[in-house]
Every structure is written in structure tokens, then in C-alpha cells.
Amino acid sequence: MIFRNVGLVRRLFHRRMKTDPDILAIARAALGEFGSKAAETMDKRAKAHELAGDDESAELWRRVAACVRDMSGKTSP
């Protein structure tokens, strides 16, 4: 799963901070593509963005990881 339109992802992040159907959609796509490794994969993306100095995108991927965990009934890392 590759998101090429980073600007769109950032706009979606800023538009809705609490409940976000777009985060749900990304989480569903991640679960479909990565299965049981989805949350871990999203955490890795968050860390990569954090290391690159892109805190906004890192937070988005953390929210997706949390949503994946909620959807799959898993606890935090």
C-alpha cells in the first residue's frame, strides 16, 4: 500500500482529528493488504516519518495503527 498523494493525506489528517472515516478506510485497506502485520507495518511507517522529521504524517500513521488494533481487537504495542 503506497500513498503517493501525501498532501491529500495531510489534509485529511488536519480535517478530522477525532473520528475519521478516512482513517477507517486506510485501516481497512491496511488490514486487507497486511493482515495480522497491519498495525506493526503502520507503526513502522510512523517511525520512518518521525525520523524524517514529518511529525504530522507520523501521527496519521499512529492513528491508523491504533484504528487497526481497535478493529482487530489487539492491544497497543
C-alpha positions as CSV (number, residue, x, y, z in Angstrom):
1,M,0.0,0.0,0.0
2,I,1.6,3.2,-1.2
3,F,0.1,6.6,-0.7
4,R,1.6,8.9,-3.3
5,N,-0.5,12.0,-2.6
6,V,1.0,13.0,0.7
7,G,-0.7,16.4,0.5
8,L,-4.1,14.7,0.4
9,V,-3.2,12.5,3.4
10,R,-2.1,15.6,5.4
11,R,-5.3,17.5,4.5
12,L,-7.4,14.5,5.6
13,F,-5.4,14.4,8.9
14,H,-6.0,18.0,9.7
15,R,-9.6,18.0,8.7
16,R,-10.7,15.4,11.3
17,M,-8.7,14.9,14.5
18,K,-11.2,12.6,16.4
19,T,-13.4,10.3,14.4
20,D,-12.3,10.0,10.9
21,P,-13.9,7.8,8.2
22,D,-10.8,8.3,6.1
23,I,-8.6,6.8,8.9
24,L,-11.1,3.9,9.0
25,A,-10.8,3.4,5.2
26,I,-7.0,3.4,5.4
27,A,-7.0,1.0,8.3
28,R,-9.3,-1.4,6.4
29,A,-7.0,-1.2,3.4
30,A,-4.0,-1.9,5.6
31,L,-5.8,-4.9,7.2
32,G,-6.7,-6.2,3.7
33,E,-3.1,-5.9,2.5
34,F,-1.0,-6.7,5.5
35,G,-3.4,-8.9,7.6
36,S,-2.1,-9.6,11.1
37,K,1.0,-7.4,10.4
38,A,-1.0,-4.3,9.6
39,A,-0.6,-2.5,12.9
40,E,3.1,-3.3,13.0
41,T,3.5,-2.1,9.4
42,M,1.7,1.2,10.2
43,D,3.9,1.7,13.3
44,K,7.0,1.3,11.1
45,R,5.6,3.9,8.7
46,A,5.0,6.2,11.6
47,K,8.6,5.7,12.9
48,A,10.0,6.4,9.4
49,H,8.1,9.6,9.1
50,E,9.1,10.6,12.6
51,L,12.8,10.0,11.8
52,A,12.4,12.1,8.6
53,G,11.0,15.0,10.7
54,D,7.5,14.7,9.4
55,D,5.6,14.6,12.6
56,E,2.2,15.2,11.0
57,S,2.4,12.1,8.8
58,A,3.9,10.1,11.7
59,E,0.8,11.0,13.8
60,L,-1.5,10.0,10.9
61,W,0.1,6.5,10.7
62,R,0.0,6.2,14.5
63,R,-3.8,6.8,14.3
64,V,-4.1,4.3,11.6
65,A,-2.2,1.7,13.6
66,A,-4.4,2.4,16.6
67,C,-7.5,2.0,14.5
68,V,-6.2,-1.3,13.1
69,R,-5.7,-2.5,16.6
70,D,-9.2,-1.5,17.6
71,M,-10.6,-3.2,14.5
72,S,-8.7,-6.4,15.2
73,G,-9.1,-6.4,18.9
74,K,-5.4,-6.1,19.7
75,T,-3.8,-4.0,22.4
76,S,-1.2,-1.3,21.9
77,P,2.4,-2.3,21.1
